[in-house]
Amino acid sequence: MFPKILMMTAFFAVTISIGFYTRKHARDVDGFVLGGRKVGPWLSAFAYGTTYFSAVVFIGYAGQFGWKYGMAALWIGLGNAFVGSLLVWYVLGARTRAMTHYLRAQTMPEFFGARFGSHGLRIAAAAIIFVFLIPYTASVYNGLSRLFDMAFGAPYEWCIIGMAVLTCVYVVLGGYMAAAVNDFVQGLVMLFGIVAVIVAVLAGYGGYTNAMVALSRVPNDAQGAAGAMQGVFVSIFGPNPLDLAGVLVLTSLGTWGLPQMVQKFYAIRSSNAIKRGAIISTLFALVVSGGSYFLGGFGRLAAGEIAYTPAGTPVYDSVIPAMLANMPDLLIGLTVVLVLSASMSTLSSLVLTSSSTLTLDFLKGNFIRDMDVKTQLLSIRLLVVAFVLISAAIALVQYNSPVTFIAQLMAISWGVLAGSFLAPFLYGLYWRRATTASVWACFIFALALVCSNMAFGYIGSPINAGALAMLAGLAIVPLVSSFTPRPDAEKMDALFRQSYFNLHDNKIDAD
C-alpha cells in the first residue's frame, strides 16, 4: 500500500502547488477563463488531449468496446487521433481563434450570440451546456471510483469527495492556466503510464503473440454459444462494424462541437502555435487513446475475473480494473495516478466551461445588469464550487441507479452537446449564409432526438442516437438556411474580412 499512497500524496501536492503558482494569471475574467489568450502549443495540445481522454475512455469506453469489438476497437483510437485531434485542429483551430477574437467571445454561447445576432441563442446554448455537462461529469467520477476500489478498497463516496475537493482548490485558485499547466504534467503521466500498463498486462498473458492467439480462440457470443465463430475479435472490423462506426463518429467527430474542447482554440496564442499544437495533440491521442483501446481489445481474456449483472451480462466498467488487478503494487499505483490525472484534467475543464458559461452568458446582462470584473470572477469561482457539488451529488445518486455503464452517460452528454453545436459552429466559421433559424433547428433536433431516445429507446444505443444527431445537423443547417431570412450581408462581410486578417496575424491584440 505504501507506494500507492506515496504516489497519490505526490500527485495531490503537485496539483495544488500549480494552483497557487498560477494565481497571477487569474486576476481578470479573460485570464481566468482563457489564460489571457496567451497559451502556447504544448500546454494547449496537452490541455486538449487530457480533456478528451479521462476515466470515461480508459475505464468505460476501452472496457466496453474492447469487449464488444476486440482488436477492431483500435479504429476508435485512430479516429480519435486523426479526426478528433489532427483534422479538428486544422479545420477549426485557426478560424476559431481569429473569429472569437473579432467577436470578443470568451465562450461558445457568446460566439453563437454574436455570430448569429441572437441573444436567445446565447441563453439556449448556455442552458444546454450547463445541463448536459453534468452527466458527463458523473461518468468521470464513476470510472475513477472503480479503479480506487480495486487499488485501495476505498468507498465510492470518499473517492468522489476527494476528487471534488482537489478540483475545486486548483481551479478556483488559478483558473484556466492552473488547469492547463496541470494538464501538461498529468499528460506526461498518462503517456508514460499507458505504455507501462500495456506492457505489464500483455506480459501477464504471456506476451503479445500468446495474448492474440488466446483472443482468436474466443467465440463470438453475439452469434450464439453453440458453434459460434472464432477469431472475430482479432479481425479487422470485428463482429459488428455498423455499431463500431457509430462509436467512431460520436467519439471522433463529436469533439468538433464540445465547448470544453473548442475553447482550447480560443486561448492559444498564435496561428503558428496551432500548427504545432495539432501535431502534438495527434501524437498524444495516438498513444493514450490508441493504447487504451488496444488494451481494452484483450478484455475478453479476463472474462473469468470481471463482474456480471444478475442477468449474466458483463459489467463493462469492471473489465479494465479486472485486467489490472494482478499487476505489481507499484504499477497499480501508477495506473491510479494515470487515471486520476486523466479524470482531474477533464473534470477541471468541464467545471470551468460550465461556470464561465453560466456567469458570462446567463447571469451577466440578464439577472445582474452591471456586473463588474470582480463580481464576474467571484461568480465564476462560486459556480465552480457549485457545479462540482451538484455533479458529485448526482454521481452518488447515479451510483445506485439502473444506469451503471459509463458509456451511456457520456453518449447522452456528447450526443446533445455535439449534436446541437457541431454544425452551427462549423458553418458559422466558414459560411456567411448560415442563418439564426438553422441554429435553432439544430438545437431542437438534437435535444429531441437524444432525449426522446433516452426515454423510449427506439434507436437502441444512445451512442448511435448521438452520432445521428451530429451527422443530421450537417444537413439541417444548409437546408433550413436555404429558405429562412439571410443574415445582414454588410455585417457578414465585415466579420469574415476581419477574421481573414486575424487568421494570418500571429500578434492579435485581444483588447
C-alpha positions in Angstrom: 0.0 0.0 0.0 2.9 2.4 0.7 3.9 3.0 -3.0 0.3 3.8 -3.9 -0.1 6.2 -1.0 3.2 7.9 -1.8 2.3 8.4 -5.5 -1.2 9.8 -4.5 0.4 12.2 -2.0 2.9 13.5 -4.6 0.1 13.9 -7.1 -2.0 16.0 -4.7 1.0 18.1 -3.7 2.0 18.9 -7.3 -1.6 19.7 -8.3 -2.3 22.1 -5.5 1.2 23.8 -5.9 0.4 24.5 -9.5 -2.9 26.1 -8.5 -1.0 28.5 -6.1 1.7 29.2 -8.7 -0.7 30.2 -11.5 -2.9 32.5 -9.4 -1.2 35.6 -11.0 -2.9 34.6 -14.4 -6.4 34.6 -12.9 -6.7 38.3 -11.9 -9.3 39.2 -14.6 -12.0 37.3 -16.5 -10.0 36.8 -19.7 -7.1 35.4 -17.6 -9.3 33.2 -15.5 -11.4 31.8 -18.4 -8.8 31.7 -21.2 -5.4 32.2 -19.7 -5.2 35.7 -21.3 -5.3 34.0 -24.8 -1.5 33.5 -24.5 -1.3 29.8 -24.0 1.5 28.0 -26.0 1.2 25.0 -28.3 2.4 22.4 -25.8 0.1 23.5 -23.0 -2.8 23.8 -25.4 -2.2 20.4 -27.0 -1.9 18.6 -23.7 -5.0 20.5 -22.3 -6.9 19.4 -25.4 -5.8 15.8 -25.1 -6.2 15.4 -21.4 -9.7 17.0 -21.6 -10.5 14.5 -24.4 -9.4 11.3 -22.6 -10.4 10.6 -19.0 -11.6 7.6 -16.9 -14.6 7.6 -19.3 -12.3 6.4 -22.1 -9.8 4.3 -20.1 -12.2 2.5 -17.9 -15.6 2.9 -19.7 -15.2 3.0 -23.4 -12.0 0.9 -23.6 -13.6 -1.8 -21.4 -17.0 -1.8 -23.2 -15.9 -1.5 -26.8 -12.8 -3.6 -26.4 -15.1 -6.3 -25.0 -17.6 -5.9 -27.9 -15.3 -5.5 -30.9 -11.9 -6.9 -29.8 -8.9 -5.5 -31.7 -11.2 -3.7 -34.1 -11.7 -1.2 -31.2 -8.4 0.2 -32.4 -10.3 2.0 -35.1 -11.8 4.2 -32.4 -8.4 5.2 -31.2 -7.2 6.0 -34.7 -10.4 8.0 -35.3 -9.8 10.0 -32.1 -6.2 10.8 -33.2 -6.8 11.7 -36.9 -10.4 13.1 -36.9 -10.9 14.1 -33.3 -7.4 15.7 -32.9 -5.4 16.3 -36.1 -8.3 17.3 -38.5 -10.2 19.4 -36.0 -7.1 21.4 -35.2 -6.5 22.2 -38.8 -10.2 22.8 -39.7 -11.4 24.7 -36.6 -8.3 25.9 -34.8 -7.1 29.0 -36.6 -10.5 30.2 -37.7 -11.9 29.7 -34.2 -9.1 31.8 -32.7 -9.5 34.5 -35.3 -13.3 34.9 -35.3 -13.6 34.7 -31.5 -11.0 37.5 -31.2 -13.0 39.7 -33.6 -16.3 38.9 -31.8 -14.7 39.2 -28.4 -16.3 35.9 -27.5 -15.0 34.0 -24.4 -17.4 31.1 -24.5 -19.3 29.1 -27.2 -22.7 30.6 -26.3 -21.2 34.1 -26.6 -19.9 33.1 -30.1 -23.4 32.0 -31.1 -25.0 35.1 -29.8 -22.5 37.4 -31.5 -22.1 35.5 -34.8 -25.8 35.0 -35.4 -27.1 38.2 -33.7 -29.4 36.4 -31.3 -29.4 36.8 -27.5 -31.9 33.9 -27.3 -29.4 31.6 -28.9 -26.8 32.6 -26.4 -29.1 31.8 -23.5 -30.2 28.5 -25.0 -26.7 27.3 -25.7 -25.7 28.2 -22.1 -28.6 26.2 -20.7 -27.7 23.2 -22.9 -24.1 23.3 -21.7 -24.9 23.6 -18.1 -27.5 20.8 -18.0 -25.7 18.3 -20.3 -22.2 18.6 -18.9 -23.4 17.2 -15.6 -24.0 13.5 -16.8 -20.5 13.6 -18.4 -19.0 14.8 -15.1 -20.9 12.0 -13.2 -19.4 9.5 -15.6 -15.9 10.7 -14.8 -16.5 10.2 -11.1 -17.9 6.7 -11.7 -14.9 5.4 -13.7 -12.4 6.7 -11.2 -14.2 5.2 -8.3 -14.0 1.6 -9.7 -10.2 1.9 -10.0 -9.9 3.3 -6.5 -12.0 0.4 -5.2 -9.7 -2.1 -6.9 -6.5 -0.4 -5.7 -7.3 0.8 -2.2 -10.7 -0.8 -1.3 -11.8 2.8 -0.8 -15.5 3.6 -0.6 -17.1 5.2 -3.6 -18.2 8.2 -1.6 -14.7 9.1 -0.4 -13.4 8.9 -4.0 -15.9 11.5 -5.1 -15.3 13.8 -2.2 -11.5 13.7 -2.6 -11.7 14.4 -6.3 -14.2 17.2 -5.9 -12.2 19.0 -3.2 -9.0 18.7 -5.2 -10.6 20.1 -8.4 -12.2 23.0 -6.5 -8.9 24.0 -4.9 -6.7 24.3 -8.0 -9.4 25.6 -10.5 -10.6 28.3 -8.0 -7.0 29.4 -7.4 -5.6 29.5 -10.9 -8.5 29.1 -13.4 -7.6 28.1 -17.0 -3.9 28.4 -16.6 -3.9 26.2 -13.5 -5.8 23.6 -15.4 -3.5 23.9 -18.5 -0.3 23.5 -16.5 -1.7 20.6 -14.5 -3.0 19.1 -17.8 0.6 19.2 -19.1 2.0 17.4 -16.0 -0.9 15.0 -15.9 -0.5 14.3 -19.7 3.1 13.3 -19.2 1.9 10.8 -16.5 -0.7 9.5 -18.9 1.8 8.9 -21.7 4.2 7.1 -19.5 1.5 5.2 -17.6 -0.4 3.8 -20.6 2.7 2.3 -22.1 3.8 0.8 -18.8 0.4 -0.7 -18.2 0.1 -2.2 -21.7 3.5 -3.9 -21.3 2.6 -5.3 -17.9 -0.8 -6.6 -18.9 0.5 -8.3 -22.0 3.3 -9.8 -20.0 0.7 -11.3 -17.7 -1.0 -13.0 -20.7 2.3 -14.5 -21.9 3.3 -11.7 -24.3 1.6 -10.1 -27.3 1.6 -13.2 -29.5 0.2 -15.6 -26.9 -2.5 -13.0 -26.0 -3.5 -12.6 -29.6 -3.7 -16.4 -30.0 -5.9 -16.7 -26.9 -8.1 -13.9 -28.2 -8.5 -15.6 -31.5 -10.0 -18.6 -29.8 -12.8 -16.6 -28.1 -16.2 -17.4 -29.7 -18.5 -14.5 -30.7 -21.3 -14.8 -28.2 -23.4 -12.4 -30.3 -23.8 -15.3 -32.8 -24.9 -17.9 -30.2 -22.8 -20.0 -27.8 -23.0 -23.2 -29.8 -20.8 -23.4 -32.9 -20.0 -19.7 -32.6 -17.5 -18.2 -35.0 -14.0 -17.9 -33.5 -11.3 -15.4 -34.5 -13.8 -12.5 -34.9 -12.2 -10.5 -32.1 -8.8 -10.3 -33.9 -10.5 -9.4 -37.3 -10.0 -6.0 -38.8 -13.7 -4.9 -38.4 -14.8 -7.0 -35.5 -18.2 -8.7 -35.0 -20.4 -5.5 -35.6 -18.9 -3.0 -38.0 -22.0 -0.8 -38.1 -22.1 -0.2 -34.3 -18.4 0.3 -34.3 -18.8 3.1 -36.9 -21.4 4.8 -34.6 -18.9 4.8 -31.7 -16.1 6.2 -34.0 -18.4 9.0 -35.2 -19.5 10.0 -31.7 -16.1 9.9 -30.1 -14.1 11.4 -33.0 -16.4 13.9 -34.8 -18.1 14.8 -31.5 -15.1 16.8 -30.2 -15.8 19.3 -33.0 -18.9 20.6 -31.2 -17.9 20.2 -27.5 -17.5 23.6 -25.8 -14.8 22.3 -23.4 -12.7 21.1 -26.4 -13.3 24.0 -28.8 -12.5 26.5 -26.0 -8.8 25.4 -26.2 -8.6 27.2 -29.6 -9.9 30.5 -28.1 -6.9 30.5 -25.7 -4.0 29.6 -27.9 -1.6 32.5 -28.6 -1.0 32.3 -32.4 -1.8 30.6 -35.7 1.7 29.1 -35.7 1.1 27.7 -32.3 -2.0 25.9 -33.7 0.1 24.2 -36.4 2.5 22.8 -33.8 -0.3 22.0 -31.4 -2.1 19.9 -34.0 0.9 17.5 -34.3 1.5 17.3 -30.6 -2.2 16.7 -29.9 -2.4 13.9 -32.6 0.7 12.1 -31.2 -0.8 12.3 -27.7 -4.1 10.8 -28.9 -2.3 8.0 -30.7 -0.6 6.9 -27.6 -3.3 7.5 -25.0 -6.5 6.7 -26.9 -4.9 4.1 -29.2 -3.2 2.5 -26.2 -6.5 2.4 -24.2 -8.5 0.7 -26.9 -5.6 -1.7 -27.7 -5.6 -2.7 -24.1 -9.4 -3.0 -24.0 -9.3 -5.2 -27.0 -7.9 -8.0 -24.8 -10.7 -7.6 -22.3 -12.3 -11.0 -23.0 -9.2 -12.7 -21.7 -10.3 -11.5 -18.3 -13.8 -12.9 -18.7 -13.5 -15.1 -15.6 -12.5 -12.1 -13.4 -15.0 -9.4 -14.3 -18.3 -8.6 -12.6 -21.6 -9.7 -14.2 -25.2 -8.4 -13.8 -27.9 -10.8 -12.4 -28.9 -11.4 -16.0 -25.4 -12.6 -16.8 -24.3 -9.7 -19.0 -20.8 -8.2 -18.3 -20.4 -5.1 -16.2 -18.2 -3.4 -18.8 -16.8 -0.8 -16.3 -15.2 -3.7 -14.5 -13.2 -5.1 -17.5 -10.2 -2.8 -17.3 -9.9 -2.9 -13.4 -10.0 -6.7 -13.6 -7.2 -6.8 -16.1 -5.1 -4.5 -13.9 -5.8 -6.2 -10.5 -2.9 -8.6 -10.6 -0.2 -6.1 -11.5 2.6 -5.3 -9.0 1.7 -2.6 -6.4 4.0 -0.1 -8.0 2.2 -0.4 -11.4 -1.2 -0.3 -9.8 -0.2 2.9 -8.1 1.0 4.3 -11.4 -2.3 3.3 -13.0 -4.3 5.0 -10.3 -2.3 8.2 -10.8 -2.7 7.8 -14.6 -6.5 7.6 -14.5 -6.7 10.2 -11.8 -4.6 12.5 -14.0 -6.9 12.0 -16.9 -10.0 12.4 -14.9 -8.9 15.5 -13.0 -8.0 17.3 -16.2 -11.3 16.5 -17.8 -13.3 17.5 -14.7 -11.4 20.8 -14.3 -12.2 21.7 -18.0 -15.9 20.7 -17.6 -16.4 22.8 -14.4 -14.5 25.8 -15.8 -16.6 25.7 -19.0 -19.9 25.4 -17.2 -19.2 28.1 -14.6 -17.8 30.6 -17.0 -20.7 30.0 -19.4 -23.3 30.4 -16.7 -21.8 33.6 -15.4 -20.9 35.3 -18.7 -23.9 34.1 -20.9 -26.7 33.7 -18.4 -26.2 35.9 -15.3 -24.3 38.8 -16.8 -26.7 41.2 -18.5 -29.8 39.2 -17.7 -30.0 38.9 -13.9 -27.1 41.2 -13.0 -27.1 44.2 -15.3 -23.9 46.0 -14.2 -21.6 43.0 -13.4 -18.1 44.3 -12.9 -14.9 42.2 -13.3 -14.6 41.5 -9.6 -18.2 40.3 -9.4 -17.7 38.1 -12.5 -14.6 36.4 -11.1 -16.3 35.8 -7.8 -19.4 34.4 -9.6 -17.3 32.0 -11.7 -15.3 30.8 -8.7 -18.5 30.2 -6.7 -20.1 28.4 -9.6 -17.0 26.2 -10.0 -17.7 25.0 -6.4 -21.5 24.7 -7.0 -21.0 22.7 -10.2 -18.6 20.3 -8.6 -21.0 19.8 -5.7 -24.0 19.2 -8.0 -22.2 16.8 -10.2 -20.8 14.9 -7.2 -24.3 14.6 -5.7 -25.7 13.3 -9.0 -22.8 10.9 -9.2 -23.7 9.5 -5.8 -27.3 9.1 -6.8 -26.4 7.6 -10.2 -24.2 5.0 -8.5 -27.3 3.3 -7.1 -29.4 3.8 -10.2 -30.0 1.3 -13.1 -27.7 3.4 -15.4 -24.4 1.8 -14.4 -22.4 1.9 -17.6 -20.1 4.9 -18.1 -20.5 4.9 -21.8 -24.3 5.5 -21.6 -23.8 8.7 -19.6 -21.1 10.1 -21.9 -23.1 9.2 -25.0 -26.1 11.2 -23.8 -24.0 14.2 -22.9 -21.9 14.2 -26.1 -24.9 13.4 -28.3 -26.8 16.5 -27.2 -23.8 18.9 -27.0 -22.1 17.9 -30.2 -25.5 17.3 -32.0 -26.6 20.9 -31.1 -23.3 22.7 -31.6 -21.1 21.0 -34.2 -22.9 22.0 -37.4 -23.8 25.6 -36.3 -20.2 26.2 -35.1 -18.6 24.8 -38.2 -20.9 26.6 -40.7 -20.7 29.7 -38.6 -16.9 29.8 -39.1 -16.9 29.1 -42.8 -20.3 30.0 -44.4 -21.8 33.5 -44.4 -25.2 32.3 -45.4 -25.9 30.2 -42.2 -29.0 31.6 -40.5 -30.2 32.0 -36.9 -33.2 29.8 -37.7 -30.9 27.0 -38.8 -29.1 27.0 -35.5 -32.4 26.9 -33.6 -33.4 23.9 -35.8 -30.2 22.1 -34.9 -30.5 22.7 -31.2 -34.2 21.5 -31.2 -33.5 18.4 -33.3 -30.5 17.2 -31.3 -32.3 17.7 -28.0 -35.5 16.0 -29.2 -33.7 13.0 -30.8 -31.3 12.2 -27.9 -33.7 12.9 -25.1 -36.7 11.0 -26.7 -34.4 8.1 -27.5 -33.2 8.1 -23.9 -36.9 7.8 -22.8 -38.2 5.3 -25.5 -35.1 3.6 -26.9 -36.3 3.4 -30.4 -32.8 3.7 -31.9 -31.4 1.4 -29.2 -28.0 2.7 -28.5 -27.6 6.3 -27.2 -24.2 6.3 -29.0 -25.9 5.8 -32.4 -28.5 8.4 -31.5 -25.8 10.9 -30.7 -23.9 10.1 -33.9 -27.1 10.5 -35.9 -27.8 13.9 -34.3 -24.3 15.2 -35.3 -24.5 14.0 -38.9 -28.1 15.2 -39.3 -27.0 18.7 -38.2 -24.6 19.0 -41.1 -27.6 18.7 -43.4 -30.1 20.7 -41.3 -28.1 23.9 -41.2 -27.8 24.4 -45.0 -31.3 23.1 -45.6 -33.0 25.5 -43.2 -30.7 28.3 -44.2 -31.9 28.0 -47.8 -35.4 29.2 -47.0 -35.0 31.4 -43.9 -34.0 35.1 -43.8 -30.4 35.8 -44.7 -28.1 37.4 -42.2 -27.1 41.0 -42.8 -24.7 41.0 -45.7 -22.7 44.1 -44.6 -22.1 42.6 -41.1 -21.1 39.3 -42.6 -18.6 41.0 -45.0 -17.0 42.8 -42.1 -16.9 39.7 -39.9 -15.3 37.5 -42.5 -13.0 40.2 -43.8 -11.5 41.0 -40.4 -11.4 37.3 -39.4 -9.4 36.7 -42.5 -6.8 39.3 -41.4 -6.8 37.8 -37.9 -6.3 34.4 -39.3 -2.9 35.4 -40.7 -1.9 37.6 -37.8 0.2 36.0 -35.1 0.0 39.0 -32.8 -3.7 39.7 -32.4 -4.4 42.2 -29.7 -7.2 40.7 -27.6 -8.1 44.2 -26.3 
